[in-house]
Amino acid sequence: MSQHNTQSNPDNRGDNVEKLKNMVQDTIQNLEAAHETMKFASGEEKEAIQEKNKRREESIEAMRNEIKDEYRHQHGE
């Protein structure tokens, strides 16, 4: 029987800001695409898209706050 290494990987936060920025950009693109899709959607579909976009906007805000926190952490503020 082989023995598994149970050590966790060290927390590499060096690229978190860049990853978060990319996630924000992707989410914004999804939000914009959904706005375009909504032009051709029925009533129920529009409602579902609006709800999803609301969650996307909340996610964008949360990610932007996390970017600020990560930046402060990396720069010792």
C-alpha positions as CSV (number, residue, x, y, z in Angstrom):
1,M,0.0,0.0,0.0
2,S,1.4,3.4,-1.0
3,Q,1.6,6.2,1.5
4,H,-0.1,9.5,0.4
5,N,1.5,12.8,1.2
6,T,-1.1,14.5,3.5
7,Q,0.7,17.9,3.6
8,S,-1.3,20.8,2.3
9,N,0.1,23.0,-0.4
10,P,1.4,26.4,0.8
11,D,-1.0,29.2,0.2
12,N,0.4,31.1,-2.8
13,R,-1.5,34.3,-2.9
14,G,0.9,36.1,-5.2
15,D,-1.3,36.0,-8.2
16,N,-4.7,36.3,-6.5
17,V,-5.2,39.9,-7.6
18,E,-4.6,39.0,-11.2
19,K,-6.9,35.9,-11.0
20,L,-9.7,38.0,-9.4
21,K,-9.4,40.7,-12.1
22,N,-9.8,38.1,-14.8
23,M,-12.8,36.7,-13.0
24,V,-14.4,40.2,-12.8
25,Q,-13.7,40.7,-16.5
26,D,-15.3,37.3,-17.4
27,T,-18.3,38.1,-15.2
28,I,-18.8,41.5,-16.8
29,Q,-18.6,39.8,-20.3
30,N,-21.3,37.3,-19.2
31,L,-23.4,40.1,-17.8
32,E,-23.2,42.0,-21.1
33,A,-24.0,38.9,-23.2
34,A,-27.0,38.3,-21.0
35,H,-28.3,41.8,-21.7
36,E,-28.0,41.1,-25.4
37,T,-29.8,37.7,-25.0
38,M,-32.6,39.4,-23.0
39,K,-33.6,41.3,-26.1
40,F,-34.9,38.1,-27.6
41,A,-36.1,36.4,-24.5
42,S,-39.7,35.7,-23.4
43,G,-41.2,37.1,-20.1
44,E,-40.1,34.2,-17.9
45,E,-36.7,34.0,-19.6
46,K,-36.2,37.7,-19.1
47,E,-37.0,37.4,-15.4
48,A,-34.5,34.5,-15.0
49,I,-31.8,36.5,-16.8
50,Q,-32.5,39.6,-14.6
51,E,-32.1,37.5,-11.4
52,K,-28.9,35.9,-12.7
53,N,-27.5,39.3,-13.6
54,K,-28.4,40.6,-10.2
55,R,-26.3,37.8,-8.7
56,R,-23.5,38.6,-11.2
57,E,-23.5,42.2,-10.1
58,E,-23.2,41.1,-6.5
59,S,-20.4,38.8,-7.3
60,I,-18.5,41.6,-9.2
61,E,-18.8,43.8,-6.1
62,A,-17.6,41.1,-3.8
63,M,-14.6,40.2,-6.1
64,R,-13.7,43.9,-6.3
65,N,-13.7,44.1,-2.5
66,E,-11.5,41.0,-2.4
67,I,-9.1,42.5,-4.9
68,K,-8.7,45.5,-2.6
69,D,-8.1,43.2,0.4
70,E,-5.6,41.1,-1.5
71,Y,-3.8,44.3,-2.7
72,R,-3.6,45.6,0.9
73,H,-2.3,42.2,2.1
74,Q,0.4,42.1,-0.5
75,H,1.5,45.6,0.1
76,G,1.4,45.5,3.9
77,E,-1.3,48.1,4.3
